[in-house]
């Protein structure tokens, strides 16, 4: 049967899900603790960079574990990852250009 799992495979899959959930929970708790305790002390750029890096790490972990991408071939992973990097680069470029346009047209 194609969809049948042995008991060992099932227990291993359940353990992987709980491990992934624990890791994601710890990262999320660290983000919340940083935001509530030292968020007002850090420069905004450092704080935002920390949140972006933590969020991207969680997103890649979710994609790899729960969407089973880490079990795929490398070419397939690259065919999904490279367009994602291009999309992120586009969003950053649009944000920078929008900020430039905003400061140019609405000086303080």
C-alpha positions in Angstrom: 0.0 0.0 0.0 1.3 3.4 -1.0 -0.1 5.4 1.9 0.6 2.9 4.7 3.3 3.8 7.3 4.9 1.4 9.8 4.7 2.2 13.5 8.3 3.3 13.5 7.8 5.6 10.6 4.7 7.1 12.2 6.4 7.6 15.6 9.4 9.2 13.8 7.0 11.6 11.9 5.2 12.6 15.0 8.5 13.2 16.8 9.6 15.4 13.9 6.5 17.4 14.1 6.7 18.0 17.8 10.4 18.9 17.5 9.7 21.4 14.8 6.8 22.9 16.8 9.1 23.2 19.8 11.8 24.9 17.8 9.4 27.4 16.3 7.8 28.1 19.7 11.2 28.8 21.2 12.2 31.2 18.4 8.8 33.0 18.7 9.1 33.3 22.5 12.6 34.8 22.0 11.2 37.3 19.6 8.5 38.3 22.0 10.9 38.6 24.9 13.3 40.7 22.9 10.4 43.0 21.8 9.1 43.4 25.3 12.3 43.7 27.3 15.1 45.3 25.2 13.1 46.5 22.2 13.0 50.1 23.4 16.8 50.1 24.1 18.0 48.8 20.7 18.2 50.9 17.6 15.3 50.4 15.3 17.4 49.1 12.5 19.0 46.4 14.7 15.6 45.4 16.1 14.0 45.2 12.7 16.9 43.2 11.3 16.6 40.7 14.2 12.9 40.3 13.5 13.4 39.9 9.8 16.1 37.3 10.2 14.1 35.3 12.8 11.0 35.4 10.6 12.9 34.3 7.5 14.5 31.5 9.5 11.1 30.3 10.8 9.6 30.6 7.3 12.4 28.4 5.8 12.1 25.9 8.6 8.3 25.7 8.1 8.8 25.3 4.3 11.4 22.6 4.8 9.7 20.6 7.5 6.0 21.0 7.1 5.9 21.4 3.3 8.5 18.6 3.0 10.8 20.6 0.8 14.0 19.4 2.6 13.3 15.9 1.3 13.2 17.1 -2.4 16.0 17.1 -4.9 18.3 20.1 -4.9 17.2 21.4 -8.3 13.6 21.6 -7.2 14.6 23.5 -4.1 16.6 26.0 -6.2 13.8 26.4 -8.6 11.6 27.6 -5.7 14.3 29.4 -3.7 15.8 31.6 -6.4 12.6 33.2 -7.5 11.8 33.8 -3.8 15.2 35.6 -3.4 14.3 37.7 -6.5 11.0 38.6 -4.9 12.6 39.6 -1.6 15.1 41.7 -3.5 12.3 43.4 -5.4 10.4 44.2 -2.2 13.5 45.7 -0.7 14.2 47.8 -3.8 10.6 49.0 -3.9 10.8 50.0 -0.2 14.0 51.9 -0.7 12.8 53.6 -3.8 9.5 54.5 -2.1 11.3 56.0 0.9 13.5 58.0 -1.5 10.4 59.3 -3.4 8.7 60.1 -0.1 11.6 62.1 1.3 12.1 63.9 -2.1 8.4 65.0 -2.4 7.7 65.6 1.3 10.8 67.0 3.0 10.7 67.4 6.7 
